[in-house]
Amino acid sequence: MKFILILSLITAVAVAAETPKAPAKRERKPNPAFAKIEDVAGLPRVLIIGDSISIGYTLDVREMLKGKANVHRIPTNGGPTTNGLKNIKAWLGESKWDVIHFNWGLHDLKYIQEDLSKRADPKAPGSHLQVPLADYEKNLAELVKTMQATGAKLIWCNTTPVPAGSDGRIEGDEVKYNEAAARVMKAASIPTDDLRAHALIQLLHMQLPANVHFSPEGYGYLAQKVAAVITEYLPKK
């Protein structure tokens, strides 16, 4: 009996030693685009609001405007306009902003089902837009009112292209969402950074295949336009 017990223990140890361990999960490093910015005294303060497209160009814009402006951004993905309405006051905080460059759209026109965190096939039964067009326009108007109250110069950045095959989205839907946004901006006398038109010039070389996102070079290309438009509206000395 004792021999059998010892043999069982030896076997258990051997099996445990041979069993491959699950790889340790790597901790995600904080995105440097979300890093807290220490303002340089005397420079205007800029706030970028937007989704992952804006996250992609934030660092390049910050570098391009170094010495000209303190470029901040919201510390997260801005998501759809419904998320903006919930968080806009916290994002604006009590700070004074000279310029706010903002966008919502790609998450609004995304198709979802019950799980709001996941995209859905637009053709699947039960799929629906995360934020229908009429609600998007209404939400955007409310967000504009809140941001105008800060006294900052507002710049609307229209939504970049949705290509064919993009997961959970329909090619070209950004056009009608941009048209709705244009009505809001015209009524509020807010200038537009036409980032969609800028992206289209180099789209085949800069946008990922069947994806709304861009290559690192593509984000650098978008940043050139964003930085140029923000520069145009910085306070004159």
VOTI-916929 format. One record per residue: residue number from 1; x negated, y negated, z of N, C-alpha, C, CB in turn. Coordinates in steps of 0.2 Angstrom, whole numbers. Last residue first. Glycine has a CB too. Example, Ala and Ser with C-alpha at 12.3 -4.5 7.8 and 13.67 -1.06 7.14 Angstrom:
BEGIN
{2; {-64; 11; 35}; {-68; 5; 36}; {-64; 0; 39}; {-70; 3; 29}} {1; {-66; 28; 39}; {-62; 22; 39}; {-66; 16; 39}; {-57; 22; 45}} 
//
This chain:
BEGIN
{237; {7; -430; -156}; {3; -434; -151}; {4; -441; -152}; {-4; -431; -151}} {236; {22; -422; -159}; {17; -426; -162}; {14; -430; -156}; {19; -431; -167}} {235; {27; -405; -155}; {27; -413; -153}; {21; -416; -156}; {28; -414; -146}} {234; {29; -394; -169}; {26; -396; -162}; {26; -403; -161}; {18; -393; -162}} {233; {33; -391; -181}; {38; -393; -176}; {35; -395; -169}; {44; -389; -176}} {232; {23; -385; -188}; {27; -391; -191}; {31; -394; -186}; {31; -388; -197}} {231; {19; -374; -180}; {15; -380; -181}; {19; -386; -183}; {9; -379; -185}} {230; {30; -366; -184}; {29; -368; -177}; {25; -375; -177}; {27; -363; -172}} {229; {26; -363; -197}; {32; -366; -196}; {32; -369; -189}; {38; -361; -196}} {228; {13; -357; -195}; {14; -363; -199}; {20; -367; -198}; {14; -361; -207}} {227; {17; -346; -188}; {12; -351; -185}; {13; -357; -189}; {5; -348; -185}} {226; {25; -339; -197}; {27; -341; -191}; {23; -346; -188}; {28; -335; -186}} {225; {16; -336; -207}; {22; -340; -209}; {24; -343; -202}; {27; -336; -212}} {224; {6; -328; -201}; {4; -334; -204}; {10; -339; -205}; {1; -332; -211}} {223; {13; -317; -196}; {11; -322; -191}; {9; -329; -195}; {5; -319; -187}} {222; {15; -309; -208}; {21; -313; -205}; {19; -318; -200}; {25; -308; -201}} {221; {1; -305; -208}; {4; -309; -214}; {10; -313; -211}; {6; -304; -220}} {220; {0; -298; -197}; {-4; -303; -198}; {-1; -308; -203}; {-11; -301; -199}} {219; {9; -288; -200}; {11; -292; -195}; {7; -298; -195}; {10; -289; -188}} {218; {2; -282; -211}; {9; -285; -212}; {11; -290; -206}; {14; -279; -213}} {217; {-9; -276; -204}; {-10; -282; -209}; {-3; -286; -210}; {-13; -279; -215}} {216; {-2; -267; -197}; {-5; -272; -193}; {-7; -278; -198}; {-12; -269; -190}} {215; {14; -264; -205}; {7; -262; -204}; {4; -268; -200}; {3; -261; -210}} {214; {31; -265; -198}; {25; -267; -203}; {19; -264; -201}; {25; -275; -204}} {213; {48; -259; -198}; {42; -261; -195}; {36; -262; -201}; {39; -257; -190}} {212; {58; -252; -204}; {59; -260; -203}; {52; -263; -201}; {65; -262; -199}} {211; {55; -240; -216}; {55; -242; -209}; {55; -249; -209}; {48; -239; -206}} {210; {51; -233; -228}; {58; -232; -225}; {58; -234; -217}; {59; -224; -225}} {209; {34; -237; -224}; {39; -233; -229}; {45; -231; -225}; {36; -227; -232}} {208; {31; -253; -218}; {30; -246; -217}; {35; -242; -222}; {30; -243; -210}} {207; {25; -267; -227}; {30; -264; -223}; {29; -256; -223}; {38; -266; -225}} {206; {15; -271; -236}; {15; -273; -229}; {20; -269; -225}; {16; -280; -228}} {205; {17; -269; -249}; {10; -268; -247}; {10; -268; -239}; {5; -273; -250}} {204; {30; -272; -252}; {28; -265; -254}; {21; -264; -251}; {27; -265; -261}} {203; {31; -286; -248}; {34; -280; -244}; {31; -273; -246}; {41; -281; -246}} {202; {26; -298; -251}; {21; -293; -250}; {24; -287; -247}; {15; -296; -245}} {201; {38; -306; -252}; {32; -307; -257}; {27; -301; -257}; {29; -313; -255}} {200; {46; -302; -241}; {48; -299; -248}; {42; -300; -253}; {54; -303; -251}} {199; {42; -311; -231}; {40; -304; -231}; {41; -300; -238}; {45; -300; -226}} {198; {47; -323; -235}; {40; -322; -235}; {38; -315; -235}; {37; -326; -228}} {197; {61; -320; -234}; {58; -322; -240}; {50; -321; -241}; {60; -329; -242}} {196; {61; -318; -220}; {63; -313; -224}; {60; -314; -231}; {71; -312; -225}} {195; {58; -330; -214}; {53; -325; -214}; {55; -319; -218}; {52; -322; -206}} {194; {61; -345; -214}; {63; -339; -219}; {58; -334; -219}; {65; -342; -226}} {193; {66; -353; -201}; {59; -350; -203}; {61; -344; -208}; {55; -348; -197}} {192; {77; -366; -201}; {76; -359; -202}; {69; -357; -204}; {81; -356; -207}} {191; {83; -379; -190}; {79; -377; -196}; {78; -369; -195}; {73; -380; -196}} {190; {99; -383; -185}; {93; -380; -183}; {89; -377; -189}; {95; -374; -178}} {189; {112; -389; -184}; {107; -393; -186}; {100; -390; -184}; {107; -400; -184}} {188; {123; -381; -180}; {119; -384; -175}; {113; -388; -177}; {117; -378; -170}} {187; {128; -377; -193}; {133; -381; -188}; {129; -384; -183}; {138; -377; -185}} {186; {117; -370; -197}; {119; -376; -201}; {123; -381; -196}; {123; -374; -207}} {185; {117; -360; -188}; {111; -364; -188}; {113; -371; -192}; {105; -361; -191}} {184; {129; -353; -192}; {128; -355; -185}; {122; -361; -185}; {126; -349; -180}} {183; {126; -350; -205}; {132; -354; -204}; {131; -357; -197}; {138; -350; -204}} {182; {115; -341; -204}; {114; -348; -207}; {120; -352; -206}; {113; -346; -215}} {181; {121; -330; -198}; {116; -334; -194}; {115; -341; -197}; {110; -331; -193}} {180; {128; -325; -209}; {131; -327; -203}; {127; -332; -199}; {134; -321; -199}} {179; {116; -322; -217}; {121; -327; -219}; {126; -330; -214}; {126; -324; -225}} {178; {110; -312; -210}; {107; -319; -211}; {112; -324; -213}; {101; -318; -215}} {177; {120; -302; -212}; {119; -305; -205}; {115; -312; -205}; {115; -300; -201}} {176; {119; -300; -225}; {125; -303; -223}; {124; -306; -215}; {131; -298; -223}} {175; {105; -296; -225}; {107; -301; -229}; {114; -304; -227}; {109; -299; -237}} {174; {103; -284; -218}; {101; -290; -215}; {103; -297; -219}; {93; -290; -215}} {173; {107; -274; -226}; {112; -277; -221}; {110; -283; -218}; {114; -271; -216}} {172; {98; -268; -234}; {101; -274; -236}; {106; -277; -232}; {104; -274; -243}} {171; {101; -251; -230}; {97; -256; -234}; {101; -262; -236}; {95; -252; -240}} {170; {107; -248; -214}; {109; -248; -221}; {105; -253; -225}; {116; -249; -222}} {169; {100; -238; -200}; {102; -244; -203}; {103; -243; -211}; {96; -250; -202}} {168; {95; -226; -195}; {101; -230; -192}; {103; -236; -195}; {98; -231; -185}} {167; {80; -228; -203}; {84; -224; -198}; {89; -228; -195}; {79; -220; -193}} {166; {79; -232; -220}; {78; -234; -213}; {82; -231; -208}; {78; -242; -212}} {165; {82; -230; -233}; {80; -224; -229}; {78; -226; -222}; {74; -221; -232}} {164; {77; -245; -239}; {80; -239; -240}; {78; -234; -236}; {80; -237; -248}} {163; {74; -258; -227}; {72; -255; -233}; {77; -248; -234}; {65; -253; -233}} {162; {78; -274; -222}; {80; -267; -220}; {79; -263; -227}; {87; -266; -217}} {161; {68; -289; -220}; {71; -284; -224}; {72; -277; -221}; {68; -283; -230}} {160; {70; -300; -205}; {66; -297; -211}; {70; -291; -214}; {59; -295; -208}} {159; {81; -313; -201}; {79; -306; -200}; {76; -303; -207}; {85; -302; -199}} {158; {75; -330; -198}; {79; -325; -200}; {77; -318; -200}; {82; -327; -207}} {157; {73; -339; -184}; {69; -335; -188}; {73; -330; -191}; {63; -332; -185}} {156; {76; -356; -179}; {79; -349; -181}; {74; -346; -186}; {86; -350; -184}} {155; {69; -366; -168}; {68; -364; -174}; {71; -357; -175}; {60; -364; -176}} {154; {72; -380; -157}; {74; -373; -159}; {72; -372; -166}; {81; -372; -158}} {153; {64; -390; -146}; {66; -389; -153}; {67; -382; -155}; {60; -393; -157}} {152; {73; -391; -130}; {67; -389; -134}; {69; -389; -141}; {65; -381; -132}} {151; {83; -393; -121}; {80; -399; -124}; {74; -397; -129}; {77; -404; -119}} {150; {90; -384; -115}; {84; -384; -113}; {80; -391; -115}; {79; -378; -114}} {149; {102; -383; -123}; {102; -386; -116}; {95; -387; -113}; {107; -382; -111}} {148; {99; -374; -133}; {99; -381; -134}; {99; -385; -128}; {105; -383; -138}} {147; {101; -362; -127}; {94; -364; -128}; {94; -371; -130}; {92; -360; -134}} {146; {115; -362; -126}; {111; -361; -120}; {104; -363; -121}; {111; -354; -118}} {145; {119; -363; -140}; {121; -368; -135}; {117; -368; -129}; {128; -367; -133}} {144; {113; -351; -145}; {111; -357; -147}; {113; -363; -142}; {113; -359; -154}} {143; {122; -341; -139}; {114; -342; -137}; {111; -348; -139}; {111; -336; -141}} {142; {134; -344; -145}; {133; -345; -138}; {126; -346; -136}; {136; -339; -134}} {141; {130; -341; -158}; {132; -348; -157}; {132; -349; -150}; {140; -349; -159}} {140; {128; -327; -157}; {122; -331; -159}; {124; -339; -157}; {121; -331; -166}} {139; {141; -322; -154}; {136; -322; -149}; {130; -327; -150}; {133; -315; -149}} {138; {147; -325; -167}; {150; -328; -161}; {144; -328; -155}; {156; -324; -158}} {137; {139; -317; -175}; {140; -324; -176}; {142; -328; -170}; {145; -325; -182}} {136; {142; -304; -169}; {135; -307; -170}; {135; -314; -170}; {132; -303; -176}} {135; {156; -303; -171}; {153; -304; -164}; {146; -306; -164}; {154; -297; -161}} {134; {156; -301; -185}; {159; -307; -182}; {157; -308; -175}; {167; -306; -182}} {133; {148; -289; -187}; {146; -296; -189}; {149; -302; -186}; {147; -296; -197}} {132; {146; -279; -172}; {149; -281; -178}; {147; -288; -180}; {156; -280; -178}} {131; {133; -271; -165}; {136; -278; -164}; {139; -279; -171}; {131; -284; -161}} {130; {131; -258; -169}; {130; -260; -162}; {133; -267; -160}; {122; -260; -160}} {129; {142; -250; -179}; {137; -255; -178}; {137; -257; -171}; {139; -261; -182}} {128; {145; -232; -177}; {147; -239; -178}; {141; -244; -177}; {153; -240; -173}} {127; {150; -215; -180}; {144; -220; -180}; {148; -227; -181}; {139; -219; -185}} {126; {160; -206; -181}; {159; -209; -174}; {154; -215; -174}; {158; -204; -169}} {125; {151; -196; -192}; {158; -198; -189}; {156; -201; -182}; {162; -191; -188}} {124; {138; -204; -201}; {140; -199; -197}; {147; -201; -194}; {135; -197; -192}} {123; {132; -214; -209}; {138; -210; -212}; {141; -205; -207}; {135; -207; -218}} {122; {122; -219; -201}; {128; -223; -203}; {134; -220; -205}; {126; -229; -207}} {121; {115; -210; -189}; {116; -210; -196}; {123; -214; -197}; {117; -202; -199}} {120; {110; -220; -175}; {114; -214; -178}; {114; -215; -185}; {121; -215; -175}} {119; {98; -223; -162}; {101; -224; -168}; {105; -218; -171}; {95; -226; -173}} {118; {100; -224; -144}; {98; -220; -150}; {101; -223; -156}; {99; -213; -149}} {117; {105; -231; -133}; {98; -231; -134}; {95; -228; -141}; {94; -228; -128}} {116; {118; -228; -132}; {116; -234; -135}; {109; -235; -136}; {118; -240; -130}} {115; {127; -214; -136}; {120; -216; -133}; {118; -222; -136}; {115; -210; -133}} {114; {138; -214; -145}; {139; -215; -138}; {132; -217; -134}; {141; -208; -134}} {113; {130; -222; -158}; {136; -218; -156}; {137; -219; -149}; {135; -210; -158}} {112; {125; -235; -170}; {124; -231; -164}; {130; -226; -163}; {123; -235; -158}} {111; {116; -244; -182}; {122; -240; -181}; {120; -235; -175}; {123; -235; -187}} {110; {111; -261; -182}; {109; -254; -181}; {116; -250; -179}; {104; -254; -175}} {109; {113; -275; -181}; {115; -271; -187}; {114; -264; -187}; {112; -274; -193}} {108; {107; -278; -169}; {114; -279; -170}; {117; -275; -176}; {115; -287; -171}} {107; {93; -276; -172}; {97; -272; -167}; {104; -272; -167}; {94; -273; -160}} {106; {91; -286; -181}; {89; -279; -183}; {93; -274; -178}; {82; -278; -183}} {105; {95; -298; -174}; {98; -296; -180}; {97; -288; -181}; {95; -300; -186}} {104; {87; -314; -168}; {91; -307; -166}; {94; -305; -173}; {97; -309; -161}} {103; {74; -325; -164}; {78; -321; -169}; {82; -315; -165}; {73; -318; -174}} {102; {66; -341; -162}; {70; -335; -160}; {73; -331; -165}; {75; -338; -155}} {101; {56; -352; -154}; {56; -349; -161}; {60; -342; -159}; {49; -347; -164}} {100; {56; -367; -146}; {58; -360; -146}; {59; -357; -152}; {65; -360; -141}} {99; {45; -380; -140}; {48; -376; -146}; {50; -369; -144}; {43; -376; -151}} {98; {44; -384; -127}; {44; -389; -132}; {47; -386; -138}; {37; -391; -133}} {97; {51; -380; -111}; {49; -378; -117}; {49; -383; -123}; {53; -372; -120}} {96; {49; -379; -94}; {50; -384; -100}; {47; -381; -106}; {47; -391; -98}} {95; {56; -366; -83}; {50; -370; -87}; {53; -375; -92}; {45; -365; -90}} {94; {65; -359; -77}; {65; -366; -76}; {60; -370; -79}; {64; -367; -68}} {93; {70; -347; -90}; {68; -349; -83}; {69; -356; -82}; {61; -347; -83}} {92; {73; -340; -101}; {71; -347; -102}; {68; -349; -95}; {77; -351; -103}} {91; {76; -327; -96}; {70; -328; -101}; {68; -335; -101}; {72; -325; -108}} {90; {87; -330; -89}; {81; -327; -85}; {75; -328; -90}; {82; -320; -83}} {89; {96; -333; -99}; {94; -338; -94}; {88; -336; -90}; {100; -339; -89}} {88; {96; -322; -107}; {94; -328; -110}; {92; -333; -104}; {98; -331; -114}} {87; {102; -309; -104}; {96; -311; -101}; {93; -318; -103}; {91; -306; -103}} {86; {115; -307; -110}; {114; -305; -103}; {107; -308; -100}; {114; -298; -102}} {85; {113; -312; -123}; {117; -315; -118}; {117; -314; -111}; {125; -314; -121}} {84; {104; -302; -127}; {102; -309; -126}; {106; -313; -122}; {101; -313; -133}} {83; {112; -291; -128}; {106; -291; -123}; {104; -298; -122}; {100; -287; -125}} {82; {119; -295; -139}; {123; -294; -132}; {117; -294; -127}; {126; -287; -133}} {81; {110; -296; -149}; {113; -303; -146}; {116; -301; -139}; {118; -306; -151}} {80; {98; -283; -146}; {104; -286; -150}; {106; -293; -146}; {110; -281; -150}} {79; {81; -285; -142}; {86; -281; -143}; {92; -285; -147}; {89; -278; -137}} {78; {69; -291; -137}; {75; -294; -136}; {81; -291; -138}; {74; -300; -140}} {77; {57; -282; -127}; {61; -282; -134}; {67; -286; -133}; {61; -275; -137}} {76; {48; -293; -116}; {52; -287; -118}; {54; -287; -125}; {58; -286; -113}} {75; {46; -306; -110}; {42; -300; -108}; {45; -293; -110}; {41; -300; -101}} {74; {46; -319; -123}; {49; -315; -118}; {46; -308; -116}; {57; -313; -120}} {73; {30; -327; -124}; {36; -324; -127}; {39; -320; -121}; {33; -318; -132}} {72; {20; -342; -128}; {23; -337; -123}; {28; -333; -127}; {26; -340; -117}} {71; {7; -352; -132}; {12; -348; -135}; {14; -342; -130}; {9; -345; -142}} {70; {2; -368; -131}; {3; -362; -127}; {8; -358; -129}; {4; -364; -119}} {69; {-6; -375; -145}; {0; -374; -141}; {-1; -368; -137}; {6; -372; -146}} {68; {-19; -377; -150}; {-14; -382; -152}; {-7; -381; -148}; {-12; -380; -160}} {67; {-28; -368; -145}; {-30; -375; -145}; {-25; -380; -147}; {-36; -376; -149}} {66; {-21; -356; -156}; {-25; -357; -150}; {-28; -364; -150}; {-31; -352; -150}} {65; {-13; -352; -166}; {-11; -358; -163}; {-16; -360; -156}; {-4; -358; -160}} {64; {-18; -339; -169}; {-18; -345; -174}; {-17; -352; -171}; {-13; -343; -179}} {63; {-16; -332; -157}; {-23; -334; -159}; {-23; -339; -164}; {-26; -327; -162}} {62; {-2; -332; -157}; {-5; -335; -152}; {-13; -337; -153}; {-5; -330; -146}} {61; {0; -325; -169}; {2; -331; -169}; {-1; -335; -163}; {10; -332; -168}} {60; {-6; -312; -165}; {-9; -316; -171}; {-6; -323; -171}; {-7; -313; -177}} {59; {3; -309; -155}; {-4; -310; -153}; {-7; -314; -159}; {-7; -303; -153}} {58; {16; -308; -162}; {15; -312; -156}; {7; -314; -155}; {18; -310; -150}} {57; {20; -298; -171}; {16; -304; -174}; {14; -309; -168}; {20; -308; -179}} {56; {26; -288; -164}; {21; -287; -168}; {17; -293; -171}; {23; -283; -174}} {55; {37; -295; -158}; {31; -292; -153}; {25; -291; -158}; {33; -285; -150}} {54; {45; -297; -169}; {41; -303; -166}; {36; -300; -161}; {46; -307; -162}} {53; {48; -284; -171}; {45; -287; -176}; {41; -293; -173}; {50; -290; -182}} {52; {55; -280; -159}; {49; -278; -160}; {45; -281; -166}; {49; -270; -161}} {51; {64; -296; -157}; {63; -289; -156}; {56; -287; -157}; {68; -285; -160}} {50; {62; -312; -148}; {64; -308; -153}; {63; -301; -152}; {60; -310; -159}} {49; {56; -328; -145}; {61; -323; -143}; {62; -319; -149}; {67; -327; -140}} {48; {43; -338; -139}; {45; -333; -145}; {50; -328; -142}; {39; -330; -148}} {47; {40; -354; -134}; {42; -348; -132}; {45; -344; -139}; {48; -349; -127}} {46; {27; -366; -131}; {31; -362; -136}; {33; -356; -133}; {27; -361; -143}} {45; {22; -381; -125}; {23; -374; -123}; {28; -372; -128}; {26; -374; -116}} {44; {7; -392; -130}; {14; -390; -130}; {16; -383; -128}; {18; -392; -136}} {43; {-6; -395; -118}; {-4; -392; -124}; {4; -391; -124}; {-8; -386; -126}} {42; {-10; -400; -106}; {-9; -405; -111}; {-7; -402; -118}; {-16; -408; -112}} {41; {-18; -386; -100}; {-15; -392; -99}; {-15; -397; -105}; {-19; -395; -93}} {40; {-14; -370; -105}; {-19; -375; -106}; {-16; -382; -105}; {-23; -375; -112}} {39; {-6; -358; -95}; {-6; -363; -99}; {-12; -368; -99}; {0; -368; -97}} {38; {-8; -341; -96}; {-10; -347; -92}; {-11; -353; -96}; {-17; -346; -88}} {37; {4; -329; -99}; {-1; -334; -102}; {-2; -339; -97}; {2; -337; -108}} {36; {5; -311; -96}; {6; -318; -94}; {1; -323; -96}; {7; -318; -86}} {35; {8; -301; -110}; {3; -303; -105}; {5; -310; -103}; {-4; -303; -107}} {34; {14; -295; -121}; {18; -297; -115}; {14; -300; -109}; {22; -291; -112}} {33; {5; -291; -129}; {9; -297; -132}; {13; -299; -126}; {14; -294; -137}} {32; {-1; -280; -124}; {-5; -287; -123}; {0; -292; -125}; {-11; -287; -127}} {31; {8; -268; -116}; {7; -272; -122}; {4; -279; -121}; {14; -272; -126}} {30; {0; -258; -104}; {5; -263; -105}; {3; -267; -112}; {4; -269; -100}} {29; {-2; -241; -109}; {-5; -247; -107}; {0; -253; -108}; {-11; -248; -111}} {28; {6; -227; -102}; {6; -232; -107}; {3; -238; -105}; {14; -233; -110}} {27; {-3; -213; -97}; {1; -219; -95}; {1; -224; -100}; {-2; -222; -88}} {26; {-1; -197; -103}; {-5; -203; -103}; {0; -209; -101}; {-8; -204; -110}} {25; {2; -182; -94}; {5; -188; -98}; {1; -194; -97}; {12; -189; -95}} {24; {-8; -168; -96}; {-6; -174; -92}; {-3; -180; -96}; {-12; -176; -87}} {23; {-2; -153; -103}; {-6; -159; -104}; {-4; -165; -100}; {-7; -162; -111}} {22; {0; -139; -93}; {4; -144; -97}; {-1; -151; -97}; {11; -146; -95}} {21; {-12; -126; -93}; {-8; -132; -90}; {-5; -137; -95}; {-13; -136; -85}} {20; {-10; -110; -98}; {-12; -116; -100}; {-8; -122; -96}; {-12; -117; -107}} {19; {-15; -96; -88}; {-9; -100; -90}; {-11; -107; -92}; {-3; -100; -85}} {18; {-26; -90; -83}; {-25; -90; -90}; {-19; -95; -92}; {-24; -83; -92}} {17; {-24; -92; -69}; {-30; -95; -72}; {-29; -95; -80}; {-36; -91; -70}} {16; {-12; -85; -67}; {-12; -92; -66}; {-18; -95; -69}; {-12; -93; -58}} {15; {-17; -72; -70}; {-12; -75; -74}; {-12; -82; -73}; {-5; -71; -72}} {14; {-26; -71; -59}; {-29; -70; -66}; {-24; -73; -71}; {-30; -63; -68}} {13; {-18; -71; -48}; {-23; -76; -49}; {-25; -77; -56}; {-29; -75; -44}} {12; {-10; -59; -50}; {-7; -66; -50}; {-12; -72; -51}; {-3; -67; -43}} {11; {-20; -50; -49}; {-17; -50; -55}; {-14; -57; -56}; {-12; -45; -56}} {10; {-24; -51; -36}; {-29; -52; -41}; {-26; -53; -47}; {-34; -46; -41}} {9; {-11; -47; -30}; {-14; -54; -29}; {-19; -56; -34}; {-17; -55; -22}} {8; {-11; -34; -34}; {-5; -39; -36}; {-8; -46; -35}; {1; -38; -32}} {7; {-21; -28; -27}; {-21; -28; -34}; {-16; -33; -37}; {-20; -21; -37}} {6; {-17; -30; -14}; {-23; -33; -16}; {-23; -34; -24}; {-30; -30; -14}} {5; {-6; -21; -14}; {-5; -28; -13}; {-11; -32; -15}; {-4; -29; -5}} {4; {-12; -9; -17}; {-7; -12; -22}; {-6; -19; -21}; {0; -8; -21}} {3; {-20; -7; -5}; {-23; -8; -12}; {-18; -11; -17}; {-25; -1; -14}} {2; {-10; -6; 4}; {-14; -12; 5}; {-18; -13; -2}; {-19; -11; 10}} {1; {-4; 6; 0}; {0; 0; 0}; {-4; -6; 0}; {5; 0; 6}} 
//
